[in-house]
Amino acid sequence: MFRNYRPDRCYIIAEIGGNFTTFDQARRLIDEAKASGVDAVKLQTYRAETLSSRNAMFDMENTGVTSQFELFRKYEIGHELHEAVFRYAEEHGLDWFSSPSHETDVDLLEKCGVGAHKVGSDDAVNIPFLRYLAKTGKPIILSTGMSTLDEVRESVAAIKEAGNQKLILLHAITSYPTHPENVNLRAMQTMMEAFPDLDVGYSDHTLTPVASLCAAAMGARVIERHFTYDKAADGPDHMLS
């Protein structure tokens, strides 16, 4: 799946999930991402019914105080839109994949022919889910925000024990946006030392390119950033893209 992944440079992922609800919006994002020189685009695959309680609330800078269930329901996308977006990315020479949040999301992505899976930090220690993903045999990119190093070790072991050795780890801070004093790129280097057999990178939620540039200079093999055509556009992730 990673046809654009090369050993001589950092691999750049444009996270466009959460920044579109229509194909026209997605097409514009992909066109802009392609023009900027990224290697891949990534979606978010979820259904509010399987992801959130109706009573759960967000209270973050990028969302304000709002219902998690209603926000997720507003931005969830169906099978046909997944297929159309993936096909468009493929036609434009970009790698493409998504972050599933439930086993049924994995099944949808497998029907789309996805070649890799991204795991968000919220599922980094969801061992049954990681084993389900691992059994697809597809490469896994695992964000590790909120995880201790021992928890990362447990997750890596679960994926490998399920027969999947194709794994990339990403350091991440799960505050949206992430402020510079909280970036802590040394954690990325700690994972490089702890897992010398794995590629390690950084999932960046800061508001400027500085942290990503520093991560690349410190040896990150992968950089993931939210991507937008307009930071003032409607949606929770545009402002931190």
Buried (B, 14 or more C-beta within 10 A) or exposed (E): BBEBBEEEEBBBBBBBBBBBBEBEBBBBBBEBBBEEEBBBBBBBBBBBEEBBEEEEEBEBBBBEEBBBBEBBBBBBBEEEBBBBBBEBBEEBEBBBBBBBBBEBBBEBBEEBEBBBBBBBBBBBBBBEBBBBBBEBEBBBBBBBBEBEEEBBBBBBEBBBEBEBEBBBBBBBBBBBBBEEEEBEBEBBBBBBEBBEEBBBBBBBBBBEEEBBBBBBEEBBBBBBBBBBBEEEBEBBBBBBB
